[in-house]
Amino acid sequence: MSTKPRIVVLGAGYAGMMTTKKLMKKLSPEEAEIILVNKHNYHYQTTWLHEVAAGTINQNQVRIMIKDIINPNRVRLIYDTVVNIDKENKTVILENSELTYDYLVIALGYETNTFGIKGMEKHAFFIEDFESCQLIREHIEYQFAKFKNDPEADESSLTILVGGGGFTGIEFVGELVEKVPKLCKKYDIDRGKAKIINVEAAPSILPTFDKDLVDYGRKSLQERGAEILEGTRINECTEEGFLVGDNNELIKAGTIVWTGGVKGSSILGKAGFEITKGRVTVNNDLRVAGHDNIFILGDCAWVMNKEDNRPYPPTAQAAMQHASTCANNIRAILHNEPLEEFVFSDKGTVASLGVTDGMGKVIKDTKLFGKPAAAMKKVVDDRYLFLLGGLKLLLKKGKVRPF
């Protein structure tokens, strides 16, 4: 029987994949057994899901087979669903088996947070995973095909209603303003009949961006046919659309998509971790207080910034940086060396507003608008592919074509 410590990584998202990759490099096969557990046999680019939902990218470009990145001869790959975690007995309960661990890395990603809005879970689509986004794409196209072939079809069936004006919602609208004209042309429908409406309860969309960037993004989307409703509270989601504002005005739509919030995996609560706004607050070494053998990363974790005592935003770049700290610290534990604290290095944030438009801020607070921002967004996306799978994966799945 093996006496090697067993490291179990739950989730093959950004944090889980990168942690596993780095552990493979930092630890020899004799030092530890590494196991990666994921529901599917593929990893997908979460930050590209809005493009899958809009139908503006080949969906196969977004999916990456895990075994193409993680050598199954070096890491044991288990494709199963996590049901619960028994911290006292150091056991992960899966749908089809149980798994013991010495060190556990929880990187199970996010789930949609509807904030209790009545009817949202029942009637809206979510940009949550690869499969849910496939359904959105198919549903949108179906509505256009149905309108074309059904003389009795209501014009509101062509309306696409997006709840939430944060990063995902606005990037999704950016893809829609490019996709909808193509659908109208394909099905010979007047462009004026198809509406794209974004509803945001806050006074402004994109609350994490400064005014110049927000103004640019709003204007770009409006000029291309999107309607932006800011300061508009969604009271209820019905089969017909959103009921909004003090008068419960009905905004009818054939496609309703909620992008207004996410939280960490519900497994965290089931396992008895203390939850704050859907996530677990971890120490600066990314371990859970009271459980020195458990690390929580990515969308599941609140990592506090000591300078302002606020959590770092749970972004893809943060998740990738969590992976480096986590892998370094697991190695340090095994070698009885000091652990390091997580320090976030902000590389900036760029939002796409479609294939050829975008806006954002990069290193040293340099602002980018339009095509340069769109190009930078593609470079950022491709950088992850290179870090994950090298030049081979970049050439196979990358957005920036070298020739």
Helices and strands as residue ranges (DSSP letters): E 6-10, H 14-26, E 33-38, E 42-44, G 46-48, H 49-54, H 59-62, E 63-65, G 66-68, E 76-79, E 82-86, E 91-94, E 98-100, E 103-106, E 110-112, H 120-123, E 125-126, H 130-149, G 155-158, E 160-163, H 167-186, G 191-193, E 196-199, H 211-223, E 226-229, E 234-237, E 241-244, E 249-252, E 255-258, E 262-264, H 267-270, E 280-282, E 287-288, E 291-296, G 298-300, E 301-305, E 310-311, H 316-334, E 348-352, E 358-362, G 363-365, E 366-369, H 370-397
